[in-house]
Amino acid sequence: MRVAVMIAERTDNLPLILAAILHDVVEDASDKFSMEYIYKEFGNEV
């Protein structure tokens, strides 16, 4: 959750914070989640 924490400390932009959380999820659990899955489930905004 490193990226998400850094982003949350700097902004209150919720879609950006959620994108950072999902980035960390893909980075930490790439065997379970892919960027394609994230795009499909959460769309382009996140």
Gaussian input, Z-matrix of N, CA and C with variables (Angstrom, degrees):
# hf/3-21g

backbone

0 1
 N
 C     1     B1
 C     2     B2     1     A1
 N     3     B3     2     A2     1     D1
 C     4     B4     3     A3     2     D2
 C     5     B5     4     A4     3     D3
 N     6     B6     5     A5     4     D4
 C     7     B7     6     A6     5     D5
 C     8     B8     7     A7     6     D6
 N     9     B9     8     A8     7     D7
 C    10    B10     9     A9     8     D8
 C    11    B11    10    A10     9     D9
 N    12    B12    11    A11    10    D10
 C    13    B13    12    A12    11    D11
 C    14    B14    13    A13    12    D12
 N    15    B15    14    A14    13    D13
 C    16    B16    15    A15    14    D14
 C    17    B17    16    A16    15    D15
 N    18    B18    17    A17    16    D16
 C    19    B19    18    A18    17    D17
 C    20    B20    19    A19    18    D18
 N    21    B21    20    A20    19    D19
 C    22    B22    21    A21    20    D20
 C    23    B23    22    A22    21    D21
 N    24    B24    23    A23    22    D22
 C    25    B25    24    A24    23    D23
 C    26    B26    25    A25    24    D24
 N    27    B27    26    A26    25    D25
 C    28    B28    27    A27    26    D26
 C    29    B29    28    A28    27    D27
 N    30    B30    29    A29    28    D28
 C    31    B31    30    A30    29    D29
 C    32    B32    31    A31    30    D30
 N    33    B33    32    A32    31    D31
 C    34    B34    33    A33    32    D32
 C    35    B35    34    A34    33    D33
 N    36    B36    35    A35    34    D34
 C    37    B37    36    A36    35    D35
 C    38    B38    37    A37    36    D36
 N    39    B39    38    A38    37    D37
 C    40    B40    39    A39    38    D38
 C    41    B41    40    A40    39    D39
 N    42    B42    41    A41    40    D40
 C    43    B43    42    A42    41    D41
 C    44    B44    43    A43    42    D42
 N    45    B45    44    A44    43    D43
 C    46    B46    45    A45    44    D44
 C    47    B47    46    A46    45    D45
 N    48    B48    47    A47    46    D46
 C    49    B49    48    A48    47    D47
 C    50    B50    49    A49    48    D48
 N    51    B51    50    A50    49    D49
 C    52    B52    51    A51    50    D50
 C    53    B53    52    A52    51    D51
 N    54    B54    53    A53    52    D52
 C    55    B55    54    A54    53    D53
 C    56    B56    55    A55    54    D54
 N    57    B57    56    A56    55    D55
 C    58    B58    57    A57    56    D56
 C    59    B59    58    A58    57    D57
 N    60    B60    59    A59    58    D58
 C    61    B61    60    A60    59    D59
 C    62    B62    61    A61    60    D60
 N    63    B63    62    A62    61    D61
 C    64    B64    63    A63    62    D62
 C    65    B65    64    A64    63    D63
 N    66    B66    65    A65    64    D64
 C    67    B67    66    A66    65    D65
 C    68    B68    67    A67    66    D66
 N    69    B69    68    A68    67    D67
 C    70    B70    69    A69    68    D68
 C    71    B71    70    A70    69    D69
 N    72    B72    71    A71    70    D70
 C    73    B73    72    A72    71    D71
 C    74    B74    73    A73    72    D72
 N    75    B75    74    A74    73    D73
 C    76    B76    75    A75    74    D74
 C    77    B77    76    A76    75    D75
 N    78    B78    77    A77    76    D76
 C    79    B79    78    A78    77    D77
 C    80    B80    79    A79    78    D78
 N    81    B81    80    A80    79    D79
 C    82    B82    81    A81    80    D80
 C    83    B83    82    A82    81    D81
 N    84    B84    83    A83    82    D82
 C    85    B85    84    A84    83    D83
 C    86    B86    85    A85    84    D84
 N    87    B87    86    A86    85    D85
 C    88    B88    87    A87    86    D86
 C    89    B89    88    A88    87    D87
 N    90    B90    89    A89    88    D88
 C    91    B91    90    A90    89    D89
 C    92    B92    91    A91    90    D90
 N    93    B93    92    A92    91    D91
 C    94    B94    93    A93    92    D92
 C    95    B95    94    A94    93    D93
 N    96    B96    95    A95    94    D94
 C    97    B97    96    A96    95    D95
 C    98    B98    97    A97    96    D96
 N    99    B99    98    A98    97    D97
 C   100   B100    99    A99    98    D98
 C   101   B101   100   A100    99    D99
 N   102   B102   101   A101   100   D100
 C   103   B103   102   A102   101   D101
 C   104   B104   103   A103   102   D102
 N   105   B105   104   A104   103   D103
 C   106   B106   105   A105   104   D104
 C   107   B107   106   A106   105   D105
 N   108   B108   107   A107   106   D106
 C   109   B109   108   A108   107   D107
 C   110   B110   109   A109   108   D108
 N   111   B111   110   A110   109   D109
 C   112   B112   111   A111   110   D110
 C   113   B113   112   A112   111   D111
 N   114   B114   113   A113   112   D112
 C   115   B115   114   A114   113   D113
 C   116   B116   115   A115   114   D114
 N   117   B117   116   A116   115   D115
 C   118   B118   117   A117   116   D116
 C   119   B119   118   A118   117   D117
 N   120   B120   119   A119   118   D118
 C   121   B121   120   A120   119   D119
 C   122   B122   121   A121   120   D120
 N   123   B123   122   A122   121   D121
 C   124   B124   123   A123   122   D122
 C   125   B125   124   A124   123   D123
 N   126   B126   125   A125   124   D124
 C   127   B127   126   A126   125   D125
 C   128   B128   127   A127   126   D126
 N   129   B129   128   A128   127   D127
 C   130   B130   129   A129   128   D128
 C   131   B131   130   A130   129   D129
 N   132   B132   131   A131   130   D130
 C   133   B133   132   A132   131   D131
 C   134   B134   133   A133   132   D132
 N   135   B135   134   A134   133   D133
 C   136   B136   135   A135   134   D134
 C   137   B137   136   A136   135   D135

   B1=1.4482
   B2=1.5245
   B3=1.2885
   B4=1.4618
   B5=1.5231
   B6=1.3276
   B7=1.4608
   B8=1.5215
   B9=1.3082
   B10=1.4607
   B11=1.5235
   B12=1.2998
   B13=1.4669
   B14=1.5252
   B15=1.3180
   B16=1.4724
   B17=1.5259
   B18=1.3199
   B19=1.4650
   B20=1.5258
   B21=1.3244
   B22=1.4658
   B23=1.5217
   B24=1.3181
   B25=1.4632
   B26=1.5260
   B27=1.3256
   B28=1.4627
   B29=1.5211
   B30=1.3322
   B31=1.4569
   B32=1.5226
   B33=1.3214
   B34=1.4636
   B35=1.5337
   B36=1.3311
   B37=1.4548
   B38=1.5302
   B39=1.3270
   B40=1.4627
   B41=1.5299
   B42=1.3377
   B43=1.4688
   B44=1.5332
   B45=1.3164
   B46=1.4619
   B47=1.5335
   B48=1.3185
   B49=1.4681
   B50=1.5296
   B51=1.3288
   B52=1.4660
   B53=1.5252
   B54=1.3190
   B55=1.4639
   B56=1.5249
   B57=1.3213
   B58=1.4674
   B59=1.5277
   B60=1.3249
   B61=1.4670
   B62=1.5267
   B63=1.3312
   B64=1.4596
   B65=1.5238
   B66=1.3125
   B67=1.4701
   B68=1.5228
   B69=1.3139
   B70=1.4625
   B71=1.5283
   B72=1.3284
   B73=1.4656
   B74=1.5240
   B75=1.3328
   B76=1.4679
   B77=1.5254
   B78=1.3149
   B79=1.4621
   B80=1.5334
   B81=1.3208
   B82=1.4655
   B83=1.5306
   B84=1.3223
   B85=1.4699
   B86=1.5252
   B87=1.3054
   B88=1.4644
   B89=1.5279
   B90=1.3116
   B91=1.4626
   B92=1.5263
   B93=1.3449
   B94=1.4620
   B95=1.5220
   B96=1.3369
   B97=1.4569
   B98=1.5202
   B99=1.3237
   B100=1.4617
   B101=1.5276
   B102=1.3186
   B103=1.4658
   B104=1.5286
   B105=1.3147
   B106=1.4614
   B107=1.5295
   B108=1.3234
   B109=1.4614
   B110=1.5324
   B111=1.3123
   B112=1.4686
   B113=1.5233
   B114=1.3311
   B115=1.4676
   B116=1.5223
   B117=1.3266
   B118=1.4645
   B119=1.5256
   B120=1.3133
   B121=1.4614
   B122=1.5293
   B123=1.3320
   B124=1.4607
   B125=1.5216
   B126=1.3107
   B127=1.4577
   B128=1.5174
   B129=1.3225
   B130=1.4608
   B131=1.5217
   B132=1.3290
   B133=1.4686
   B134=1.5200
   B135=1.3111
   B136=1.4592
   B137=1.5082
   A1=111.65
   A2=116.11
   A3=121.02
   A4=112.77
   A5=116.87
   A6=120.29
   A7=110.18
   A8=117.54
   A9=121.46
   A10=111.78
   A11=117.48
   A12=120.90
   A13=110.47
   A14=116.99
   A15=119.95
   A16=110.95
   A17=117.25
   A18=120.95
   A19=110.36
   A20=117.28
   A21=121.22
   A22=111.96
   A23=117.46
   A24=120.46
   A25=111.98
   A26=117.01
   A27=120.77
   A28=114.81
   A29=117.81
   A30=119.33
   A31=110.83
   A32=115.28
   A33=120.37
   A34=110.45
   A35=116.68
   A36=123.34
   A37=108.73
   A38=116.39
   A39=121.00
   A40=113.67
   A41=120.31
   A42=118.28
   A43=112.80
   A44=117.18
   A45=120.53
   A46=111.05
   A47=116.54
   A48=120.54
   A49=110.41
   A50=116.58
   A51=119.77
   A52=111.45
   A53=116.61
   A54=120.00
   A55=110.52
   A56=116.59
   A57=120.47
   A58=110.99
   A59=116.91
   A60=120.40
   A61=109.94
   A62=115.99
   A63=119.40
   A64=111.55
   A65=116.87
   A66=120.88
   A67=109.50
   A68=115.93
   A69=120.29
   A70=111.48
   A71=116.87
   A72=120.34
   A73=110.23
   A74=116.53
   A75=119.90
   A76=110.20
   A77=116.33
   A78=120.33
   A79=111.48
   A80=116.26
   A81=120.76
   A82=113.82
   A83=117.05
   A84=120.26
   A85=110.86
   A86=116.43
   A87=120.60
   A88=112.47
   A89=117.12
   A90=119.73
   A91=112.04
   A92=117.26
   A93=121.51
   A94=112.92
   A95=117.63
   A96=121.69
   A97=110.27
   A98=115.66
   A99=120.87
   A100=109.09
   A101=115.64
   A102=119.27
   A103=110.04
   A104=117.55
   A105=121.18
   A106=110.64
   A107=116.25
   A108=120.65
   A109=110.47
   A110=116.79
   A111=121.18
   A112=110.40
   A113=117.50
   A114=120.87
   A115=111.04
   A116=116.36
   A117=120.42
   A118=111.21
   A119=117.25
   A120=121.69
   A121=113.97
   A122=117.58
   A123=120.19
   A124=114.24
   A125=118.12
   A126=121.38
   A127=113.79
   A128=114.39
   A129=121.35
   A130=114.30
   A131=117.70
   A132=118.74
   A133=111.44
   A134=115.86
   A135=120.63
   A136=108.93
   D1=19.34
   D2=-177.57
   D3=-59.05
   D4=-50.25
   D5=-177.56
   D6=-65.13
   D7=-43.63
   D8=-178.26
   D9=-60.52
   D10=-41.71
   D11=179.12
   D12=-64.86
   D13=-43.59
   D14=179.65
   D15=-61.75
   D16=-42.66
   D17=-179.90
   D18=-67.15
   D19=-44.86
   D20=-178.40
   D21=-62.58
   D22=-30.67
   D23=178.12
   D24=-72.11
   D25=-18.62
   D26=-173.90
   D27=-107.62
   D28=-15.46
   D29=-175.43
   D30=-151.19
   D31=160.89
   D32=173.09
   D33=-111.50
   D34=17.36
   D35=179.14
   D36=-74.37
   D37=101.52
   D38=-173.09
   D39=-60.57
   D40=-46.41
   D41=177.67
   D42=-58.65
   D43=-36.32
   D44=178.60
   D45=-67.82
   D46=-41.23
   D47=177.84
   D48=-64.43
   D49=-43.21
   D50=178.10
   D51=-63.61
   D52=-39.57
   D53=176.62
   D54=-61.32
   D55=-39.37
   D56=178.79
   D57=-66.34
   D58=-39.63
   D59=177.08
   D60=-62.41
   D61=-45.80
   D62=-179.96
   D63=-66.02
   D64=-34.31
   D65=174.81
   D66=-59.10
   D67=-46.40
   D68=179.53
   D69=-64.10
   D70=-38.36
   D71=178.56
   D72=-61.35
   D73=-47.49
   D74=179.73
   D75=-63.40
   D76=-40.51
   D77=-179.43
   D78=-65.62
   D79=-41.35
   D80=-175.15
   D81=-86.62
   D82=-21.96
   D83=-176.57
   D84=-134.23
   D85=46.35
   D86=-176.50
   D87=-62.78
   D88=-18.60
   D89=176.18
   D90=-74.20
   D91=-16.04
   D92=-178.93
   D93=-112.90
   D94=-30.60
   D95=-175.36
   D96=-130.42
   D97=137.80
   D98=177.89
   D99=-116.62
   D100=165.03
   D101=176.31
   D102=-62.76
   D103=-35.35
   D104=178.13
   D105=-60.88
   D106=-41.78
   D107=177.68
   D108=-63.06
   D109=-44.14
   D110=-179.77
   D111=-61.06
   D112=-46.90
   D113=178.60
   D114=-59.95
   D115=-42.37
   D116=-178.83
   D117=-64.38
   D118=-43.76
   D119=-175.51
   D120=-80.17
   D121=-32.64
   D122=-170.93
   D123=-116.95
   D124=-8.84
   D125=175.00
   D126=78.99
   D127=-174.74
   D128=-174.00
   D129=-76.20
   D130=-29.61
   D131=-176.64
   D132=-61.63
   D133=-41.12
   D134=-179.99
   D135=-92.10

